Amino acid sequence: MAGGRIDVHFHMIPQFYADMVYAAGSGPAIGRYPDWSPELALEIMDRFGIATALLSLGQPGVQFCKPDEARALARRCNDYSAELGAKWPKRFGAFGTVSMWDVQHAVEEVGYCLDTLKFAGLSLFASYDGIFLGDAKFDPVMEALNARDGVVFVHPGTHPLTKQVQLPWPFFMMEYLFDTTRAVVNLVFGGTLERYPRIRFILPHAGGLIPYFAWRLSVSPMIDKRLKQMSQDEVFALLRRFWYDNALSPGEQTWGSLEKVAAPDRIVFGTDWPFANVNVTAEAMKTYEALDAVTPEQRAAVDRGNALRLFPQFA
């Protein structure tokens, strides 16, 4: 499908992985995993004009296992992704998975994913056991990624406090957005973006709440002198360094905020399939394609052109 969309937010759910998650008494935010196979994925891609999908593992990653098991499961998932890429090299790319129980093991797996398997990048969760990206604990991983000009797809998850929120609604409805937002604030104000400037971070779901409350964030140092003292322009410039996908965020409400915060050449396409099921994906595409505010040139850039700046191998 030459010239089709490049989907940066497209999940894989190998059967061996789902079986292990269920056996451990865990599962995704929606309760049970939707049907998934590479053949079904290709059908969805063809239906929605997706030439290439970058596969990533969804919730709960591999952290539900004990450290040694998590490390082995991450390797098994990475090898499986590589097999799919070898079988369908034009259709599937991959973001590698690492266990963050031990950052040195994570560093080793970064090397395996990016140096040996030649993956497009790495998928990291916004937080691990309540510790968010941008924490100094993860600096060795950031150093390994920075040294390789790595692309990091950030995906939200849950943290211990999420389960203490006294609301009955599933996590994906809003807690995921908050998880991403907290990670971005930590990356910006903790200095990670400046210490590791060669990492390209892709934020899902249009960056959580970031576009909506960017101005408030930019004046926070004026309110509290304990914060790193950055000007508004400096904060906005750091936010423009992120890449933002439009998965589950195709409407004019979100676009109106996102286009004021993101660099126009750093907005990329995503579906969040299969957690966003085929009906949701169809509705998202209908909404996205009807956006009057997006010119044909902008749409071509979001659909494909911008992603090719990150992943020229899929040209």
N, C-alpha and C positions, 0 to 999 in steps of 0.2 A: 504494500500500500504506500507507494512513493508519495511523499509530500503530506502524509497524514499527521494527525496529532501525536505529540509525545506526552504521555501521561506519567507525571512524576509521582503520583499518589495512587498506587495500584497495589493491592495486597495479594500475598500468596498465603494459602492455608494448606500445606501438605497434610495428607491424611495421618502420617506418622506423628506429625506435630500436634494435630488436634487430639489424637488418641492420648498422647502424653499429658496434655493440658487437662483433659477430662479425668484421667487416672489420678491426677494430683488434686482433684477437687477444685480446679480453677476454670477459667473460661473468659470469653470476651465480654465487653460491656453490654452487649445485646443479649447475653445469656448463653446462646448456642451459636456455633459457627454456621454461617450459610454454606450452601453447596459450593465446592471449589474444585476445579481441575484445570490443567493448562488448556485443554481443549475447550472447556466452557469459557475460560478467559479469552481465548482467541475469538470465540463467537461474539462475545461482548465487545471486544476491540473492533471487530469488523463492523458491527452494528453502529458504533458511534464514531467511526472514522479515526480510530487510534492506530497509528502505524507501529508505535513502540511503547511498551509499558515497562516502567522501572519497578521491579518487584521489591516489596519490603514486607517484613513480618509485622503483624499487628499485635494487639494485646493478647497475652501479657508478656510478650517477648520471651526471654528464657530465664528471667529472674525467679520464676516460680519453682525452679529446681534448686537443689543444693549446688554449691559452687562447681564441683567437678562435673556433675551432670549437666549444668548449664553450659559449661565450656564445651562439652562434647555435643550438646544439642545445637549450639551456635554453629559449630563446624559442620554438623550434618546438614543444617539448613543452608549454609553457604555452599556446600558441595552440591546440594540439590538445585539451588539457584543457578550454579554454573552449568549443570547438566541441561537445564531448560534453555539457557543462553546458547549452549553449543548446538542444541537441536533446532532452535528457532532464533538464529543470531540476529536477524533483522527485527524480530518482534519483541524479544524479551531482553531487557537489561536488568541490573540488580543493584540494590543497596545492601551491603553486607550487614550481618548481625554479629554483635559481640556480647559476651557476658561481662557485666560491670561489677561482679562480685570482687574481682581482683583486677586492678587497673593494669598491672603488668601483663596478665593474660589477655586483657583487652587490647593492649598495644601489640602483642604478638598477632592477634587475629586481624587487627588493622592491616598489618603487613601482609598477611595471607590474602586478605580480600583485595587489597589495592595493588600489591606487587605481583602476587602469584596468579590470582584469578582475574585480575584486571577489571574489577567491578567499577561501575560508574561512581560509586561513593559508598557511604556508610549510613545506616539508619540508627539513630540514637533516640531514646525516649527523653522527653523534657525533664523527667525526674526519675530517680532510682531510690526507692525506699525513703522518700521524703527529701532527698538531696538533689538539688536542681543543677542542670548544666550551668556552667559558670563557676561552680564551686571549685576551690583549689584541689580538692581530692581528684578531680578528673583532668588536671593539667597534663599528666603524662600522655593521656589519650589525645588531648588537643595538640600537644607538641608533635606527636606522630602524624596527625592529620595535617598540621600546618606544613610539616616538612615535605608532604606529598601533594600540596595544593588540593587537599581533599574537599570533596563535596559532602555535606552532612544533611541528610533529611531528618528533621526533628519531628518526632511524633508524640502527641500527648498520651498520657496514661493516667494512672491514679497514684495517690500517695496516702500515707496513713490517715491524715486528717480528713481526706475526702470521705472516708467511711463514717466520720463523726458528724457530718452535716445532716441535720435532722430534716431531710426532705426525701420523698419517696421516688424521685425521678432518676432515671438511669444516667450514669456518668456522662455518656457521650453528648447529652443534650446541652450541657453547659460546663460541667467540671473539666472536660477536655480543653475547652477554650481557656479556662482559667489556668490550667496547667501549662499550656504553651505560653501564656502571657507572663506568668511568673518566671519561666525560664528565660524569656527575652529580656525582661528587666534585669535579671541576674547577669546575663551575658553582657549587657550594655553597661550597667553601673558597676559591675565587678571587674571590668577591664578586659575580659576575655577577647572581645573583638579587636581591641588594640594590641594585645599581646600576641595574638595569633591571626594576623591580618590576611593570611593566604587561604584560610578556611572559608568556603562558601556555604553558608547555612540556608537551607530552604525551610521556610515555615509553612505548616499546613493550615488549611482553613482560613486563608487570608491573614494569618498571624494572630489568631485569637482575638483579643480585644485591642491589640496594639493600634490599628488604624483609628479606632474610635476615640481612644484616650491619649493619643500622642501628644496633644498640646498640654494636657495636665501633666504628663510625664516630663515634658520639657521644662516646666516651671518648678518641678519638685525640688531641685537644688536651691531655688530661691527661698523655699519654705523651710527647709531643714538643712542646716549647715553641716550636718554629719555626712551628708551625701557627697559623692565626688562632685566638685564644683565645675559643672559644664554649662556652657551657654545653651540657649534654646537651639541655635543653629548647629551646635556640636551634637546635641541629642538627635535632632532630625537627620543629620548626616549619618550617624551610626545606624539609625533605623532604615535608611536608604541602602545600607550595605547588605541587608538581608534580601533573600529572594522569597517570594510569597506565591503559594499556589492558590487556586480558586476552588478547591474541592469543597463541596457543601457550602459554598459561599458565592453563588453565581448572580445574586440579585442586585438590583440597582442600589439598594440600601447599603450593601457592603462595598460595592464598587465605588460609590460616591466618597467613601472614606479612604479606601485603599489607594485610589489614584492620587490622593493628596499626600500620601506618606511614602509609598513605594516608588522606586525608580521605575519608569515605564518599561525599561528593558529587563526588569527583574521580576516580572509577573509571569507565572507559568501555569500550565494547564494540569488539572488533577480531577479525578472522579471519586476516589475513596471506595471504589468497588473492591470486594463485594459487600462490605459493611453498609455502604450505600447501595441498596439493591437495585435491580434493573429498573424498577418503576421510579425510584428516586433519581437514578442517573438520567432517565429519560426526561423527567421534570426539570432536572438541573440543566440539561442541554437545551431544552426548550427555553428556559429562562435566560440562560447565558446568550443564546443566539438571538434573542429578542432585545438585547440591551442596545438602546439607541445611542447611548453615550460612547459605545465602543465602535471605532471606525473599522472598515475592512482591513486596513493596514495593522491596526492594533490587534485585531483578532488573529491575524496571521502570525503576529509576533508571539502572542500568548499561546496560541495552539502549538507552535513549532519553533519559530525563529529564535525566541529568547532561550529556550531549552538547548538549542544547538550551540549556543555560546558556552554552555556548561558541558555539553556532551556532543562534541563534533563527530564522534565516532558513529553517531546514528544519522548522519547526513545522507 
